[in-house]
Amino acid sequence: MSEVSAIAKRLKEKFPKAVTKVKTFRGELTISIDKDYIGKVAEFLYNDKGSDFDYLSDLCGVDKSRLDDSNTFEVVYHLYSLNQNHRVRLKVEIPASNPSIDTVTNVWKTADWHEREAYDMFGIIFEGHPNLERILTPEGFEGYPLRKDYPLKGRQPNSLREVYRKGKE
Amino acid sequence: MTATTTQQLMTINMGPQHPSTHGVLRLILELDGETVVKATPHIGFLHRGVEKLAEYKTYHQFITLTDRLDYLAPMSNNLAYVMAVEKLLDIEAPKRSQYIRIILCELTRISSHLLWLATHALDIGAMTVFFYCFRERETLNDIFEMTAGARMNLSYVRIGGVARDLPDGFVEKVREFVNDFPARLKDYETLLTKNKIWLMRTKDVGVISAEDAINYGLSGPSIRGSGVKWDVRKSEPYSSYDEMDFIVPVGQNGDVYDRYIVRIEEMRQSNEIVRQAMDTIPKGEFIADIPDVALPQKENLKKSMESLIHHFKIITDGICPPAGEVYSCVEAPKGELGFYIVSDGTKNPYRIKIRPPSFVNLEGLQKMIEGRLLADVVAVIGSLDIVLGEIDR
Protein backbone atom coordinates (compact mmCIF):
# COMPACT_ATOMS: atom_id res chain seq x y z
CA MET A 1 0.00 0.00 0.00
CA SER A 2 2.76 2.39 0.96
CA GLU A 3 4.60 1.85 -2.30
CA VAL A 4 1.40 2.61 -4.20
CA SER A 5 0.93 5.95 -2.50
CA ALA A 6 4.61 6.60 -3.17
CA ILE A 7 3.74 6.69 -6.87
CA ALA A 8 1.32 9.55 -6.34
CA LYS A 9 3.90 11.32 -4.20
CA ARG A 10 6.64 11.00 -6.77
CA LEU A 11 4.34 12.08 -9.52
CA LYS A 12 3.39 15.16 -7.51
CA GLU A 13 7.03 16.05 -6.97
CA LYS A 14 7.84 15.69 -10.65
CA PHE A 15 4.75 17.45 -12.02
CA PRO A 16 3.26 19.63 -9.24
CA LYS A 17 0.60 21.05 -11.54
CA ALA A 18 -0.38 17.77 -13.20
CA VAL A 19 -1.94 15.92 -10.27
CA THR A 20 -5.35 17.31 -9.43
CA LYS A 21 -6.70 14.60 -7.13
CA VAL A 22 -5.55 11.37 -5.50
CA LYS A 23 -8.08 8.90 -4.23
CA THR A 24 -8.06 5.34 -2.92
CA PHE A 25 -11.20 3.25 -3.14
CA ARG A 26 -11.28 -0.49 -2.33
CA GLY A 27 -7.50 -0.51 -2.31
CA GLU A 28 -7.21 0.92 -5.81
CA LEU A 29 -5.27 4.09 -6.34
CA THR A 30 -6.79 6.65 -8.68
CA ILE A 31 -4.82 9.69 -9.77
CA SER A 32 -6.56 12.47 -11.63
CA ILE A 33 -4.29 14.18 -14.13
CA ASP A 34 -4.63 17.51 -15.84
CA LYS A 35 -5.37 17.13 -19.53
CA ASP A 36 -2.26 18.93 -20.76
CA TYR A 37 0.13 16.65 -18.89
CA ILE A 38 -1.06 13.17 -19.84
CA GLY A 39 1.65 12.60 -22.46
CA LYS A 40 4.43 13.58 -20.06
CA VAL A 41 2.94 11.69 -17.14
CA ALA A 42 2.56 8.53 -19.23
CA GLU A 43 6.15 8.75 -20.36
CA PHE A 44 7.37 9.38 -16.81
CA LEU A 45 5.44 6.45 -15.34
CA TYR A 46 6.70 4.20 -18.12
CA ASN A 47 10.38 5.11 -17.74
CA ASP A 48 10.63 5.77 -14.01
CA LYS A 49 12.30 2.79 -12.32
CA GLY A 50 10.26 3.10 -9.16
CA SER A 51 6.86 2.95 -10.83
CA ASP A 52 7.84 1.00 -13.96
CA PHE A 53 4.39 0.86 -15.58
CA ASP A 54 5.33 -1.10 -18.67
CA TYR A 55 1.87 -2.53 -19.31
CA LEU A 56 -1.29 -0.67 -20.26
CA SER A 57 -4.13 -2.93 -19.22
CA ASP A 58 -6.99 -0.85 -20.42
CA LEU A 59 -7.97 2.54 -21.72
CA CYS A 60 -11.55 3.68 -21.99
CA GLY A 61 -13.86 6.64 -22.03
CA VAL A 62 -16.61 7.51 -19.57
CA ASP A 63 -19.40 9.98 -20.22
CA LYS A 64 -19.90 11.78 -16.92
CA SER A 65 -22.77 14.00 -17.94
CA ARG A 66 -25.38 12.07 -15.92
CA LEU A 67 -23.08 11.52 -12.96
CA ASP A 68 -22.72 15.20 -12.16
CA ASP A 69 -23.65 18.34 -14.04
CA SER A 70 -20.12 18.99 -15.22
CA ASN A 71 -20.77 17.85 -18.82
CA THR A 72 -17.36 16.25 -19.14
CA PHE A 73 -15.92 13.07 -20.52
CA GLU A 74 -13.24 11.11 -18.78
CA VAL A 75 -10.45 9.06 -20.25
CA VAL A 76 -9.43 6.29 -17.87
CA TYR A 77 -6.08 4.49 -18.04
CA HIS A 78 -5.43 1.27 -16.15
CA LEU A 79 -1.71 0.74 -15.78
CA TYR A 80 0.09 -2.33 -14.52
CA SER A 81 3.71 -3.05 -13.78
CA LEU A 82 4.85 -6.56 -14.57
CA ASN A 83 8.04 -6.24 -12.54
CA GLN A 84 6.64 -4.52 -9.47
CA ASN A 85 3.19 -6.09 -9.64
CA HIS A 86 1.18 -2.98 -8.83
CA ARG A 87 -1.61 -1.12 -10.55
CA VAL A 88 -2.73 2.45 -10.82
CA ARG A 89 -5.65 4.18 -12.49
CA LEU A 90 -5.18 7.52 -14.22
CA LYS A 91 -8.16 9.72 -14.99
CA VAL A 92 -8.25 12.73 -17.22
CA GLU A 93 -11.28 14.97 -17.51
CA ILE A 94 -11.97 16.59 -20.85
CA PRO A 95 -14.87 18.87 -21.80
CA ALA A 96 -17.64 17.18 -23.81
CA SER A 97 -17.83 20.19 -26.11
CA ASN A 98 -14.22 19.73 -27.23
CA PRO A 99 -13.26 16.13 -26.43
CA SER A 100 -9.62 15.93 -27.42
CA ILE A 101 -6.55 14.62 -25.65
CA ASP A 102 -3.00 13.60 -26.50
CA THR A 103 -2.43 10.02 -27.56
CA VAL A 104 -0.32 7.60 -25.54
CA THR A 105 0.37 5.26 -28.48
CA ASN A 106 3.96 6.50 -28.52
CA VAL A 107 4.43 5.01 -25.04
CA TRP A 108 2.28 1.86 -25.20
CA LYS A 109 1.53 0.54 -28.68
CA THR A 110 -1.44 -1.35 -27.31
CA ALA A 111 -3.21 1.99 -26.84
CA ASP A 112 -3.82 2.10 -30.60
CA TRP A 113 -7.01 0.04 -30.68
CA HIS A 114 -8.18 1.16 -27.25
CA GLU A 115 -8.06 4.78 -28.40
CA ARG A 116 -9.83 3.91 -31.62
CA GLU A 117 -12.56 2.27 -29.58
CA ALA A 118 -12.89 5.30 -27.32
CA TYR A 119 -13.13 7.46 -30.44
CA ASP A 120 -15.72 5.13 -31.92
CA MET A 121 -17.87 5.02 -28.81
CA PHE A 122 -17.49 8.55 -27.46
CA GLY A 123 -16.03 10.65 -30.23
CA ILE A 124 -12.94 11.46 -28.21
CA ILE A 125 -10.18 12.77 -30.49
CA PHE A 126 -6.71 11.48 -29.67
CA GLU A 127 -4.22 13.99 -31.03
CA GLY A 128 -1.28 12.34 -32.75
CA HIS A 129 -2.92 8.92 -33.12
CA PRO A 130 -1.56 7.19 -36.25
CA ASN A 131 -4.88 5.90 -37.56
CA LEU A 132 -7.91 7.26 -35.73
CA GLU A 133 -10.82 5.45 -37.40
CA ARG A 134 -13.96 3.75 -36.21
CA ILE A 135 -13.24 0.21 -35.12
CA LEU A 136 -16.38 -1.61 -33.95
CA THR A 137 -19.22 0.18 -35.69
CA PRO A 138 -19.68 -0.11 -39.47
CA GLU A 139 -18.65 2.40 -42.09
CA GLY A 140 -20.99 5.36 -42.33
CA PHE A 141 -22.21 5.01 -38.74
CA GLU A 142 -23.43 8.27 -37.27
CA GLY A 143 -23.25 9.26 -33.62
CA TYR A 144 -21.33 7.87 -30.68
CA PRO A 145 -23.22 4.97 -29.12
CA LEU A 146 -21.85 4.98 -25.59
CA ARG A 147 -22.56 8.65 -24.97
CA LYS A 148 -25.41 9.06 -22.53
CA ASP A 149 -27.50 11.07 -24.98
CA TYR A 150 -27.45 8.21 -27.50
CA PRO A 151 -30.62 6.14 -27.03
CA LEU A 152 -30.48 2.41 -26.29
CA LYS A 153 -32.53 1.59 -29.37
CA GLY A 154 -30.79 4.16 -31.51
CA ARG A 155 -31.85 4.00 -35.13
CA GLN A 156 -29.38 4.96 -37.77
CA PRO A 157 -30.51 7.52 -40.32
CA ASN A 158 -31.19 6.49 -43.90
CA SER A 159 -27.60 7.08 -44.87
CA LEU A 160 -26.47 3.81 -43.32
CA ARG A 161 -29.28 1.84 -44.93
CA GLU A 162 -28.14 3.21 -48.24
CA VAL A 163 -24.63 2.03 -47.52
CA TYR A 164 -26.02 -1.47 -46.94
CA ARG A 165 -28.28 -1.40 -50.01
CA LYS A 166 -25.46 -0.33 -52.24
CA GLY A 167 -23.49 -3.23 -50.95
CA LYS A 168 -26.30 -5.64 -51.79
CA GLU A 169 -26.73 -4.61 -55.40
CA MET B 1 8.91 -11.56 -64.87
CA THR B 2 10.18 -7.99 -64.93
CA ALA B 3 11.35 -6.01 -61.97
CA THR B 4 8.22 -3.86 -61.97
CA THR B 5 5.82 -6.77 -61.67
CA THR B 6 7.63 -8.17 -58.64
CA GLN B 7 7.22 -4.79 -57.01
CA GLN B 8 3.48 -4.87 -57.47
CA LEU B 9 1.43 -5.42 -54.35
CA MET B 10 -1.75 -7.40 -54.40
CA THR B 11 -4.51 -6.70 -51.90
CA ILE B 12 -6.67 -9.63 -50.93
CA ASN B 13 -9.55 -10.02 -48.59
CA MET B 14 -9.51 -12.83 -46.04
CA GLY B 15 -12.78 -13.33 -44.21
CA PRO B 16 -15.20 -12.48 -42.68
CA GLN B 17 -16.48 -15.83 -43.94
CA HIS B 18 -13.34 -17.89 -43.75
CA PRO B 19 -13.04 -21.09 -41.73
CA SER B 20 -9.68 -20.26 -40.23
CA THR B 21 -10.64 -16.82 -38.95
CA HIS B 22 -12.63 -18.46 -36.12
CA GLY B 23 -15.72 -16.38 -36.51
CA VAL B 24 -16.11 -13.15 -38.36
CA LEU B 25 -12.67 -11.63 -38.54
CA ARG B 26 -11.80 -9.88 -41.76
CA LEU B 27 -8.19 -9.32 -42.75
CA ILE B 28 -7.06 -7.08 -45.58
CA LEU B 29 -3.75 -8.52 -46.69
CA GLU B 30 -1.30 -6.73 -48.89
CA LEU B 31 0.86 -9.32 -50.57
CA ASP B 32 4.09 -9.16 -52.46
CA GLY B 33 3.97 -12.54 -54.13
CA GLU B 34 3.30 -14.82 -51.19
CA THR B 35 4.84 -12.53 -48.61
CA VAL B 36 2.58 -10.50 -46.37
CA VAL B 37 3.60 -6.85 -46.46
CA LYS B 38 0.76 -5.52 -44.37
CA ALA B 39 -2.19 -7.03 -42.59
CA THR B 40 -5.08 -4.91 -41.41
CA PRO B 41 -7.71 -6.61 -39.24
CA HIS B 42 -11.27 -5.34 -39.55
CA ILE B 43 -13.44 -6.22 -36.60
CA GLY B 44 -16.88 -5.36 -35.30
CA PHE B 45 -19.05 -7.74 -37.30
CA LEU B 46 -20.35 -9.26 -34.08
CA HIS B 47 -20.76 -5.98 -32.21
CA ARG B 48 -23.90 -6.17 -30.07
CA GLY B 49 -23.30 -3.20 -27.81
CA VAL B 50 -22.92 -5.23 -24.63
CA GLU B 51 -21.43 -2.27 -22.76
CA LYS B 52 -24.41 -0.09 -23.68
CA LEU B 53 -26.88 -2.82 -22.73
CA ALA B 54 -25.16 -3.15 -19.36
CA GLU B 55 -26.18 0.38 -18.47
CA TYR B 56 -29.84 -0.66 -18.70
CA LYS B 57 -29.56 -3.95 -16.80
CA THR B 58 -29.42 -4.61 -13.10
CA TYR B 59 -26.24 -6.06 -11.69
CA HIS B 60 -27.71 -9.57 -11.61
CA GLN B 61 -29.19 -9.41 -15.10
CA PHE B 62 -25.87 -8.60 -16.67
CA ILE B 63 -24.34 -11.95 -15.63
CA THR B 64 -26.06 -13.73 -18.53
CA LEU B 65 -24.68 -11.24 -21.03
CA THR B 66 -21.13 -11.93 -19.91
CA ASP B 67 -21.53 -15.55 -21.10
CA ARG B 68 -21.80 -14.26 -24.62
CA LEU B 69 -18.41 -12.57 -24.61
CA ASP B 70 -15.93 -15.41 -24.74
CA TYR B 71 -18.52 -18.09 -25.32
CA LEU B 72 -15.91 -20.84 -25.04
CA ALA B 73 -15.12 -19.98 -21.43
CA PRO B 74 -18.34 -18.62 -19.90
CA MET B 75 -17.28 -19.37 -16.33
CA SER B 76 -14.26 -17.08 -16.50
CA ASN B 77 -16.40 -14.24 -17.83
CA ASN B 78 -19.03 -14.73 -15.13
CA LEU B 79 -16.34 -14.84 -12.48
CA ALA B 80 -14.50 -11.75 -13.71
CA TYR B 81 -17.69 -9.69 -13.70
CA VAL B 82 -19.03 -11.00 -10.41
CA MET B 83 -15.69 -10.44 -8.71
CA ALA B 84 -15.73 -6.83 -9.83
CA VAL B 85 -19.22 -6.41 -8.36
CA GLU B 86 -18.15 -8.15 -5.16
CA LYS B 87 -15.19 -5.80 -4.90
CA LEU B 88 -17.53 -2.86 -5.37
CA LEU B 89 -19.82 -4.20 -2.65
CA ASP B 90 -16.83 -5.15 -0.48
CA ILE B 91 -18.07 -8.69 0.17
CA GLU B 92 -16.39 -12.05 -0.11
CA ALA B 93 -17.82 -15.32 -1.31
CA PRO B 94 -17.74 -18.29 1.10
CA LYS B 95 -14.75 -20.61 0.88
CA ARG B 96 -16.70 -23.48 -0.63
CA SER B 97 -18.04 -21.37 -3.45
CA GLN B 98 -14.53 -20.11 -4.17
CA TYR B 99 -13.40 -23.70 -4.60
CA ILE B 100 -16.39 -24.51 -6.80
CA ARG B 101 -15.46 -21.49 -8.91
CA ILE B 102 -11.89 -22.72 -9.22
CA ILE B 103 -12.95 -26.22 -10.26
CA LEU B 104 -15.32 -24.99 -12.94
CA CYS B 105 -13.01 -22.23 -14.16
CA GLU B 106 -10.19 -24.69 -14.66
CA LEU B 107 -12.51 -27.13 -16.40
CA THR B 108 -13.59 -24.36 -18.77
CA ARG B 109 -9.94 -23.51 -19.32
CA ILE B 110 -9.33 -27.11 -20.38
CA SER B 111 -12.47 -27.02 -22.51
CA SER B 112 -11.45 -23.74 -24.17
CA HIS B 113 -7.89 -24.92 -24.79
CA LEU B 114 -9.22 -28.18 -26.23
CA LEU B 115 -11.30 -26.29 -28.75
CA TRP B 116 -8.32 -24.13 -29.55
CA LEU B 117 -6.11 -27.19 -30.08
CA ALA B 118 -8.73 -28.91 -32.21
CA THR B 119 -9.29 -25.99 -34.57
CA HIS B 120 -5.68 -24.82 -34.58
CA ALA B 121 -4.48 -28.27 -35.62
CA LEU B 122 -7.26 -28.54 -38.17
CA ASP B 123 -6.26 -25.20 -39.69
CA ILE B 124 -2.73 -26.43 -40.16
CA GLY B 125 -3.93 -29.76 -41.54
CA ALA B 126 -3.91 -32.23 -38.66
CA MET B 127 -7.37 -33.76 -38.73
CA THR B 128 -7.17 -36.50 -36.08
CA VAL B 129 -6.59 -34.19 -33.12
CA PHE B 130 -9.87 -32.47 -33.86
CA PHE B 131 -11.91 -35.61 -33.18
CA TYR B 132 -9.97 -36.52 -30.06
CA CYS B 133 -10.37 -33.05 -28.56
CA PHE B 134 -14.08 -32.95 -29.23
CA ARG B 135 -14.49 -36.32 -27.55
CA GLU B 136 -13.02 -34.86 -24.33
CA ARG B 137 -15.02 -31.67 -24.70
CA GLU B 138 -18.16 -33.76 -24.78
CA THR B 139 -17.39 -35.15 -21.32
CA LEU B 140 -16.74 -31.62 -20.06
CA ASN B 141 -19.98 -30.34 -21.54
CA ASP B 142 -21.82 -33.15 -19.76
CA ILE B 143 -20.20 -32.06 -16.51
CA PHE B 144 -21.26 -28.44 -17.11
CA GLU B 145 -24.77 -29.56 -17.93
CA MET B 146 -25.18 -31.50 -14.71
CA THR B 147 -23.81 -28.57 -12.69
CA ALA B 148 -25.37 -25.51 -14.28
CA GLY B 149 -28.08 -26.92 -16.52
CA ALA B 150 -26.53 -25.57 -19.70
CA ARG B 151 -23.75 -26.88 -21.88
CA MET B 152 -22.34 -23.62 -23.16
CA ASN B 153 -23.70 -20.48 -21.52
CA LEU B 154 -23.43 -21.49 -17.92
CA SER B 155 -24.34 -18.28 -16.00
CA TYR B 156 -23.50 -20.29 -12.94
CA VAL B 157 -21.76 -17.68 -10.81
CA ARG B 158 -23.86 -15.40 -8.63
CA ILE B 159 -22.94 -12.28 -6.71
CA GLY B 160 -21.70 -13.69 -3.39
CA GLY B 161 -21.30 -17.29 -4.51
CA VAL B 162 -22.62 -19.70 -7.10
CA ALA B 163 -26.14 -20.60 -8.22
CA ARG B 164 -26.38 -23.99 -6.54
CA ASP B 165 -24.25 -26.58 -4.85
CA LEU B 166 -22.39 -29.26 -6.78
CA PRO B 167 -24.85 -31.99 -7.80
CA ASP B 168 -24.71 -35.66 -6.77
CA GLY B 169 -22.32 -37.64 -8.90
CA PHE B 170 -20.29 -34.57 -9.81
CA VAL B 171 -17.26 -35.58 -7.82
CA GLU B 172 -17.12 -39.09 -9.30
CA LYS B 173 -17.56 -37.85 -12.84
CA VAL B 174 -14.92 -35.13 -12.56
CA ARG B 175 -12.50 -37.49 -10.81
CA GLU B 176 -12.87 -39.95 -13.66
CA PHE B 177 -12.14 -37.18 -16.16
CA VAL B 178 -9.18 -35.87 -14.18
CA ASN B 179 -7.67 -39.34 -13.94
CA ASP B 180 -8.08 -40.05 -17.65
CA PHE B 181 -7.04 -36.68 -19.00
CA PRO B 182 -3.22 -36.83 -18.64
CA ALA B 183 -3.14 -39.93 -20.84
CA ARG B 184 -5.32 -38.18 -23.40
CA LEU B 185 -2.99 -35.20 -23.41
CA LYS B 186 -0.14 -37.59 -24.11
CA ASP B 187 -2.04 -38.82 -27.15
CA TYR B 188 -2.33 -35.31 -28.58
CA GLU B 189 1.33 -34.71 -27.94
CA THR B 190 2.24 -37.94 -29.69
CA LEU B 191 0.38 -36.67 -32.71
CA LEU B 192 1.84 -33.17 -32.75
CA THR B 193 4.74 -32.22 -30.51
CA LYS B 194 7.47 -34.00 -32.46
CA ASN B 195 5.58 -34.29 -35.72
CA LYS B 196 7.86 -32.99 -38.45
CA ILE B 197 5.11 -31.29 -40.45
CA TRP B 198 3.81 -29.62 -37.31
CA LEU B 199 7.29 -28.40 -36.40
CA MET B 200 7.87 -26.99 -39.87
CA ARG B 201 4.57 -25.14 -39.81
CA THR B 202 4.94 -23.70 -36.32
CA LYS B 203 8.63 -23.29 -35.41
CA ASP B 204 9.92 -19.72 -35.87
CA VAL B 205 6.56 -18.63 -37.24
CA GLY B 206 4.79 -15.57 -35.88
CA VAL B 207 7.62 -14.58 -33.56
CA ILE B 208 7.11 -11.74 -31.11
CA SER B 209 9.77 -10.72 -28.59
CA ALA B 210 9.06 -10.30 -24.90
CA GLU B 211 9.46 -6.50 -25.05
CA ASP B 212 7.08 -6.22 -27.97
CA ALA B 213 4.60 -8.59 -26.36
CA ILE B 214 4.48 -6.38 -23.27
CA ASN B 215 4.25 -3.17 -25.26
CA TYR B 216 1.46 -4.57 -27.41
CA GLY B 217 -0.34 -5.60 -24.23
CA LEU B 218 -0.58 -9.31 -24.97
CA SER B 219 -1.67 -11.48 -22.09
CA GLY B 220 -2.31 -15.09 -21.20
CA PRO B 221 -0.57 -17.88 -23.12
CA SER B 222 0.23 -15.42 -25.92
CA ILE B 223 2.59 -13.41 -23.72
CA ARG B 224 3.90 -16.45 -21.83
CA GLY B 225 4.95 -18.01 -25.12
CA SER B 226 7.42 -15.12 -25.39
CA GLY B 227 8.94 -15.98 -22.04
CA VAL B 228 7.15 -13.46 -19.83
CA LYS B 229 6.22 -15.28 -16.65
CA TRP B 230 3.04 -13.48 -15.76
CA ASP B 231 -0.21 -15.08 -14.72
CA VAL B 232 -2.93 -13.15 -12.86
CA ARG B 233 -3.67 -16.28 -10.83
CA LYS B 234 -0.14 -16.05 -9.37
CA SER B 235 0.57 -12.31 -9.37
CA GLU B 236 -2.77 -11.18 -7.93
CA PRO B 237 -4.37 -14.36 -6.56
CA TYR B 238 -8.14 -14.33 -6.39
CA SER B 239 -10.75 -16.85 -5.33
CA SER B 240 -8.30 -18.96 -3.24
CA TYR B 241 -5.88 -19.59 -6.11
CA ASP B 242 -3.06 -18.90 -3.65
CA GLU B 243 -3.91 -22.21 -1.95
CA MET B 244 -3.38 -24.16 -5.15
CA ASP B 245 -0.01 -25.55 -6.13
CA PHE B 246 0.73 -25.13 -9.82
CA ILE B 247 3.42 -23.83 -12.12
CA VAL B 248 3.16 -21.21 -14.84
CA PRO B 249 4.64 -22.61 -18.04
CA VAL B 250 6.55 -20.22 -20.29
CA GLY B 251 8.07 -20.50 -23.74
CA GLN B 252 11.32 -19.01 -25.02
CA ASN B 253 11.07 -17.95 -28.64
CA GLY B 254 7.58 -16.47 -28.77
CA ASP B 255 6.64 -18.41 -31.89
CA VAL B 256 3.53 -20.42 -32.70
CA TYR B 257 5.15 -23.61 -31.42
CA ASP B 258 5.95 -22.12 -28.00
CA ARG B 259 2.42 -20.85 -27.58
CA TYR B 260 1.26 -24.36 -28.42
CA ILE B 261 3.57 -25.90 -25.82
CA VAL B 262 2.45 -23.38 -23.19
CA ARG B 263 -1.23 -24.16 -23.71
CA ILE B 264 -0.66 -27.92 -23.64
CA GLU B 265 1.20 -27.57 -20.34
CA GLU B 266 -1.51 -25.26 -19.00
CA MET B 267 -4.09 -27.96 -19.58
CA ARG B 268 -1.96 -30.35 -17.54
CA GLN B 269 -1.65 -27.78 -14.74
CA SER B 270 -5.37 -27.01 -14.81
CA ASN B 271 -6.05 -30.69 -14.48
CA GLU B 272 -3.88 -30.79 -11.36
CA ILE B 273 -5.59 -27.72 -9.93
CA VAL B 274 -8.97 -29.40 -10.35
CA ARG B 275 -7.63 -32.49 -8.61
CA GLN B 276 -6.29 -30.45 -5.68
CA ALA B 277 -9.45 -28.40 -5.35
CA MET B 278 -11.57 -31.56 -5.35
CA ASP B 279 -9.40 -33.10 -2.63
CA THR B 280 -9.46 -30.08 -0.35
CA ILE B 281 -12.89 -28.54 -1.01
CA PRO B 282 -14.29 -27.40 2.33
CA LYS B 283 -17.84 -27.94 3.49
CA GLY B 284 -20.12 -24.98 3.98
CA GLU B 285 -22.37 -22.58 2.18
CA PHE B 286 -22.20 -22.12 -1.58
CA ILE B 287 -23.56 -18.57 -1.48
CA ALA B 288 -23.00 -15.86 1.11
CA ASP B 289 -25.85 -15.09 3.47
CA ILE B 290 -26.18 -11.37 2.80
CA PRO B 291 -29.92 -10.85 2.31
CA ASP B 292 -29.82 -7.49 0.52
CA VAL B 293 -27.31 -8.44 -2.18
CA ALA B 294 -26.90 -12.21 -2.53
CA LEU B 295 -29.79 -14.30 -3.79
CA PRO B 296 -31.12 -16.73 -1.18
CA GLN B 297 -30.70 -20.46 -1.74
CA LYS B 298 -33.38 -21.72 -4.08
CA GLU B 299 -34.41 -24.51 -1.68
CA ASN B 300 -35.24 -22.01 1.05
CA LEU B 301 -37.79 -20.22 -1.11
CA LYS B 302 -40.18 -23.09 -0.54
CA LYS B 303 -39.84 -23.01 3.23
CA SER B 304 -39.00 -19.50 4.32
CA MET B 305 -41.11 -16.39 3.88
CA GLU B 306 -38.10 -14.11 4.42
CA SER B 307 -36.09 -15.81 1.69
CA LEU B 308 -38.98 -15.37 -0.69
CA ILE B 309 -39.18 -11.67 0.12
CA HIS B 310 -35.45 -11.16 -0.32
CA HIS B 311 -35.48 -13.06 -3.58
CA PHE B 312 -38.39 -10.97 -4.85
CA LYS B 313 -36.75 -7.71 -3.76
CA ILE B 314 -33.41 -8.53 -5.41
CA ILE B 315 -35.00 -9.69 -8.66
CA THR B 316 -37.44 -6.80 -9.00
CA ASP B 317 -35.48 -3.93 -7.45
CA GLY B 318 -31.93 -5.04 -8.10
CA ILE B 319 -29.07 -4.15 -5.79
CA CYS B 320 -27.56 -0.74 -5.26
CA PRO B 321 -23.80 -0.86 -4.62
CA PRO B 322 -22.13 2.25 -3.22
CA ALA B 323 -21.00 4.90 -5.69
CA GLY B 324 -17.44 4.36 -6.80
CA GLU B 325 -15.34 2.57 -9.34
CA VAL B 326 -13.41 -0.69 -9.40
CA TYR B 327 -11.31 -2.66 -11.82
CA SER B 328 -11.01 -6.36 -11.32
CA CYS B 329 -9.35 -8.93 -13.54
CA VAL B 330 -8.95 -12.66 -13.75
CA GLU B 331 -6.81 -14.99 -15.81
CA ALA B 332 -9.24 -16.18 -18.47
CA PRO B 333 -8.07 -18.89 -20.89
CA LYS B 334 -7.16 -16.15 -23.38
CA GLY B 335 -5.46 -13.79 -20.97
CA GLU B 336 -6.27 -10.92 -18.62
CA LEU B 337 -10.01 -10.38 -18.64
CA GLY B 338 -10.89 -7.23 -16.75
CA PHE B 339 -14.09 -5.44 -15.82
CA TYR B 340 -14.12 -1.76 -14.95
CA ILE B 341 -17.35 -0.78 -13.27
CA VAL B 342 -18.41 2.76 -12.46
CA SER B 343 -21.34 2.87 -10.07
CA ASP B 344 -23.46 5.91 -9.29
CA GLY B 345 -25.23 4.18 -6.42
CA THR B 346 -28.32 3.14 -8.38
CA LYS B 347 -29.44 -0.32 -9.42
CA ASN B 348 -27.94 -0.03 -12.91
CA PRO B 349 -24.21 0.20 -13.48
CA TYR B 350 -23.28 3.66 -14.71
CA ARG B 351 -20.60 2.34 -17.02
CA ILE B 352 -19.05 -1.06 -17.58
CA LYS B 353 -15.90 -1.42 -19.61
CA ILE B 354 -14.80 -4.89 -20.52
CA ARG B 355 -11.12 -5.46 -21.14
CA PRO B 356 -11.20 -8.45 -23.45
CA PRO B 357 -7.90 -10.34 -23.84
CA SER B 358 -8.60 -11.40 -27.44
CA PHE B 359 -9.13 -7.80 -28.56
CA VAL B 360 -5.70 -6.81 -27.34
CA ASN B 361 -4.00 -10.03 -28.47
CA LEU B 362 -5.34 -9.58 -31.99
CA GLU B 363 -3.67 -6.19 -32.09
CA GLY B 364 -0.31 -7.97 -31.99
CA LEU B 365 -1.22 -9.98 -35.09
CA GLN B 366 0.05 -7.32 -37.48
CA LYS B 367 3.43 -7.37 -35.80
CA MET B 368 3.65 -11.16 -35.94
CA ILE B 369 2.80 -11.76 -39.59
CA GLU B 370 4.50 -8.90 -41.39
CA GLY B 371 7.11 -10.34 -43.72
CA ARG B 372 5.81 -13.87 -43.32
CA LEU B 373 4.15 -16.12 -45.87
CA LEU B 374 0.44 -16.13 -46.55
CA ALA B 375 0.11 -19.71 -45.27
CA ASP B 376 1.55 -18.63 -41.91
CA VAL B 377 -1.29 -16.18 -41.36
CA VAL B 378 -3.61 -19.08 -40.60
CA ALA B 379 -1.14 -20.61 -38.16
CA VAL B 380 -0.60 -17.31 -36.35
CA ILE B 381 -4.31 -16.50 -36.02
CA GLY B 382 -4.82 -19.97 -34.60
CA SER B 383 -1.99 -19.54 -32.11
CA LEU B 384 -3.54 -16.34 -30.70
CA ASP B 385 -6.75 -18.19 -29.83
CA ILE B 386 -9.13 -15.34 -30.52
CA VAL B 387 -12.87 -15.36 -29.95
CA LEU B 388 -14.76 -12.72 -31.87
CA GLY B 389 -17.56 -12.66 -29.34
CA GLU B 390 -15.36 -10.85 -26.86
CA ILE B 391 -13.44 -8.81 -29.41
CA ASP B 392 -16.56 -7.20 -30.82
CA ARG B 393 -18.71 -7.31 -27.69
Interface residues (C-beta under 8 A of the other chain):
Chain A: F25 R26 E28 T30 D54 Y55 L56 S57 D58 C60 V62 D63 R66 L67 V76 H78 L82 N85 R87 R89 W108 K109 T110 D112 W113 H114 M121 I135 L136 T137 P138 P145 L146 Y150 L152
Chain B: I43 G44 H47 G49 E51 K52 L53 E55 Y56 K87 L88 D90 I214 N215 Y216 G217 V228 W230 S235 E236 G324 E325 V326 Y327 C329 E336 G338 Y340 V342 D344 Y350 R351 K353 R355 F359 V360 E363 D392 R393
